[in-house]
Amino acid sequence: MTDRFFLAAFVESFSRSSGQTKRRSVAASSYVNLLITMCILAVGGTASQTNAQHASSDFHHVVTRGTDKGSMPVPRGEKGNIDGHGFRFFCVPSHYSYDDPVVYPGQPGAAHLHMFFGNAEVDADSTSSDIIHSGRTTCDGGVTNRSAYWIPALFNERGEVVLPTAITNYYKSWVNDRSKIKPIPQGLEILTNADVKGSSGVVVSKKDQEIWGGDIRISPHDGLTLEVIFPDCVAVNADGSPILSSPGGTKHVAYSVHGRCPRSHPYTIPQLTQNVNWSDVPFDSDWYFASDRMDNVPKGTSAHADYVAGWTEESAQIMANCMRDAVSECGPDLHSHQHDQFFAPDGSRVYGDFKVADGVSSTPAALKGWPWMLNHNH
């Protein structure tokens, strides 16, 4: 096992999972628009939808530039390793914006602040086709995985947006009949939250036995860690083809239960788990997700994650084969494109192998003072 795969497996073990483009580059944010919006909110007013949309193009901070190169995933380990199998890869943030193409398609600036990773060119107008066929990417494997991932931005107790230390991803499958595992269909949209059929909800706790009870888990591991287990079952059309989306992004997907997908969602896919870590944010401090403030709920309890599948058909098939055979090591070359994916558009280094690079602030100056939401009417 390579050192990087060993580290991925090590991080994975700490999670204690039970088994489960079109975007134009923006060189800089408009500080004037930031002040205007903040002043409007400070006096109790609400920014109009027009102002929010105008500000959306300005409130778009690019973290890393991504890569336009690609490397195919490769099965490397032994087959039949049910306990230790996995398809692993790492990502770094691509950008922050107030867009959400699944929940608010075509509505720039309508969402709370999100952190995006994977496809670097995603905005409110991005379609599944855009994501599949275009865009640089900030994940291992490069453009063999143009998938788009996003979660609510995390703010520390001082109200500053914080870059994650590391984003670790792995696919596994715990279904009883592994022959039913199919490739993840291109363009599949998923919003993972407590409303998904079969979800055990969100748990924020220091206690491992409580964290095990949720499919979205927030724990004090190495500072603060968000673990998201995505659903692995998809509803189908009359011809048996998978349904790729539904209003709100949750009704067409479900979780397997006791190793089986429900009859209502029979299409079985590899199950994605994401671990996002902020090592410099203490669990006991007054951090919050942007969505917590939007929903006016206790910190962490609104946690969720979005995903639009952009794996090439060939790479998705390799992944499915690895899941069926329970291959212990599978995935793209880890960090093979780090000369691209770890750097800002101006060429400055933002990330090292597994952490924010030395000398780089985890609370970027370009994001100072950004509100959790531009338009409080949503």
N, C-alpha and C positions, 0 to 999 in steps of 0.2 A: 504494500500500500504506500502510495506516495505521501510525502509530508503534508501536502495540502489536503489530500483526501483524508488523511488521519485527523487533521485539524477540523475538517468539516464534520467528520464522524464524532469528534470530541464535543464540538458545539452541540451537535444533534443529541448526544447522550444527556447533556445537561437539560435539554428541553423536556426530557422524560415524556415524550409523546406516547400515548397509548395506542397508536396506530391510526392512529388515524393515519395626419401626419402631415399631419401637414402643419408643422409649426415653424414659424419664422424665428430665427435666432434673434434674441434681443440683447443688445450689447450692454444696456444698463437700465435700471428702473428710473422712472421719473419721480424725483424727490418732491417736486412741486405737487404732483397729483397725490402723492402720499400725504403731504401736509393738509391738502384740501379735504381729502376723505377723512383723515383723523379729526380735523376740526369739526366737520359736519357731525360725526359720531359723538364728539365730545360735548356738543351743545344739545344733544338729544334728538337731532334730526336724523333722517335716513337718506342715504344716497339714492338717487333715482336709478332705475334700471339702465338708462342711457349712460349715466356717469359710471356705473359699475362696469358696463361693457367697455367703455372707453378706457377705464383704468385697468381692465384685465390685460390688455396688451402691454401695459407698463408694469403691472404687478406680475411679472414673469421672470423669476430669477434662475438663470442657468448655473448649475453647480459644476457639472462635468460635461465634456463634449461628446463622449461616446466614441464608438468605433464603427467604421463601415466595412471591416473585415469580418471573416467568419471561420469557425472551425467546427467540424461535425462531431457530435458526441460519439464516444467509443466505449463499448463494454470491456472492462479490464479485469474484473475479478471472477471468482468462481460462481457457478450457478447453484441454485438451491439454498441460498443463504437467506432464509425467510426473516430471521431476526435482524440481520445486518445489511440487508440489501438497500439500495438507494441510488437515485440519480441526483447528483449534487452540483450546485453552482453558486457563485457569489455575484452580487450586484453592488453598485454604488448609486447614490442619488443622481438623477439627471437634472431635474428642475423642480421648482415650486411654482404653483399657480392656483388661482381660484376657479379652476375648471374641473368638470367631471363629465366626460363624454358618455358615461353609462346612465347616470341619474339626471343630468342636465344637458343632454345633447343639443348642440347648436346654441347654447346660452352662455357666452363668455362671462366670467365673473360672477356666476350665479351660485357657486358652491362655497363652502368654507375652504380654508387654505389646505391644499394637499401637497404631499411630497411624492413625486413621481420617480420611478426607476424602470430600467428596461428601455423601451422605445423612447428616444430622447425628443421626439418631435410631436408628442401628443398634446392636443388642446381640445377645447370644447367642440370643435368642428370635425375632429378626427372620426372617421368611420372604421369599421372592422377591416375593410379593404385597404384603407390607408395604412393601418397598423401592420397588416400582413405583408404588404408589398413595398413599404418605404420606411425610411428612418434609420438613423444611427442608433446604437444601443449601448447601454452601460452595464450589461451583464456578460458573464463568461459565455463563450460560444459565439459572441458577436451576432451577426445578422442571420445566423441559423436560428436565432431566437429573438424575433422582433416583438415579442409579447410586451404588453404594457401593464405595469403594476402601479398602484398608488394607494396610499393610506393617509389619514389625517395628519397634518403637521403637528409635531410635538413642541410645546412651549415649556420653558423652565419656569421656576418660581419668580423670575424677574420679567417674565413675559417675552423672553427671547426665543426665536425659533432655533432649534438645536439639530445639527446634522447627526445622523446616526454613526456610531463607531463602526458597525458592520451589519451587513444584510446577508444572511445565510439562507439558502433555499434548498429544499430537497423534495423529490417525489418518491413515494412509496405506495404500496398497496397491501391491504390486509383482507381482501375479499377471499372467501373460501375457494371459489372456482376461478383460478387465475387465467384460465383459457378465455374468460369473458372480457378480459381487459382489452380495451380498444385505444387507438391513438387519440390524443386530445384533438378535437376538430378545430381547424383554423377558424378564427372569428368567434369562438365561444366567449360569451361575456358572463362574468360572475361578480355579483356583489355579495361578499361573505359577511353576514351579520347574524344576529340572534333570530331573525325571521326565516331563515332557510329551513326547509323541512328536515327534521331530525337533528337540528342543532341543539347542543347542550348549553348554548349561550356564552356570555362573557363573564369571566371570573378575574377579579383583581385581588390578589392575596399574597401574603408572605408564606403561606402554608402549602406545601407540595400536594397534600391530599385534597385541598380545595381546588388548586389549579388544575389538577387532573380532571375535575368535573366540568371543564369548559372547552369548547372548540376554539375560543379566542381567550388567551391567557396572558395576564400581565403580572410579572413577578419581579423580585429584587435581584435576580441573577445578574451579577457583574454590573451593578448600578440599577438599570431599568431595562427589562426585556419584554417586548411584545411578541407573542407567538400566535400565529394564525394558521389554523388547519382548515383548508378549503374543502368544500363538498366534492364527492367523487362519483356522483350519479347524475345522469342527465335524462330529462324527458325526451320522448321521440315523437316524430310525426307518424302519420298512418303508414308510410313506407318504411318505417324503421330508422330513418335518418335522425340525427340528434337535433333538438331544438336549440338554437344558438343564443337566444335572448328572450326576455320577457319584460313586461312593464315593471320597473323597479329593480330588475336584475336578479331576483331571487326565486321566482316561482318555477322556473324550468330546471332547477338543480336541487339536489338533496344529498344527505349523508347516508352512507351505508350503515346498516345496523346488524350487529352480530355476523358480519362478514358477507352480507347480502345487500344489494340495492333494492329499494322498494319497487313493487310492480309498476307504480306510477312513473318511476324514473329508472328504467332498466339498462340504460347505456352506461357501462362502467368505464371510468377513465382513471389514470394514475392520480393519486391524491397529493396535492401540493401543500407543503408546510413552509411557512416563512418565519424566520427568527430575526427580528430587528432589535438591535441593542444600542442603548445610549449609556456608555460606561461612566460619563461624567454627570449624570442626572440621578441623584439619590432617590430611591423609591419613596422614602418618607418625606420628601420635599413637596412643595405645592406645584408640581408640574400639572399639565393638562393637555389633552388633544384639542385641536380646533373644534372638532365635533362635540366635545363635552360642553363647550361654551354655547354652541349653537342650540344644543338640546337642553341646556341648563340642568345637567346631571352631574353626579359625583365623578371625580377624575377617573378616566380610563373606561368607564362603563359604556361609553358610546363607541368603543373601538370597533373598527370594521376594515375591510380591505376590498379593493376592486382589481379585476384581472380581465384582460382581453387577450386571448391566445393568439400568438403570432409565430409559433414554431413552424419551420418548413415541414412539409409532409414527410420527407425522409427522416428528419431528426425526430419528429413525433412518433414515427414508426419504430425507430431504434429505441426510444424511451419505453414504448409499450412492450417491445420484445424483452427489454431488461426487466420490466416489472413482471411479466409472465414467467420469466426464467429465474426471478429473484437473484439477479446478478449483484454481487457485493459492491463492486465499483463500476459506476457508469456515469457518463456525462461528458461535457466538453472539457477541453484543456483548461484548467483553472488559471485565470489571469494571463492567458496567452496574448491578450491584446492590451496589457496594462499600460503600454506606452501611449495608448489613446484614451482608454476608459477612465484613467485615474487623474486626468488633467482637465483644467478649465479651458474654455475656448481660447484664452490668451496664452495658453501653453504653461501656465503655472500649475504645479502639482497640488492637488487637493487631498488625494488619498494615497496611503501606502498600501501594502499588501492587505492588511486586515484592520486598519484603523485610519482615522484622520491623520494626515501627514504631520510630521513634526513642524512646529511653528505655524500651523494653520489653525485659526480659531474655529471651534465647533459651532459658534454663533456668528455667522457671517455678517459683516457690517452692512452688506446690501439688503439684508432682511430686517435690520433694526427698525423697530416701530411698526412693523406690518401688523395689521389687525387680524384676528382669527377669521373675520368675514368682512367683505366689503359692503354688502347690502343686508341689513338686519331684517328685511321683510321676508327673507326666505327661511 
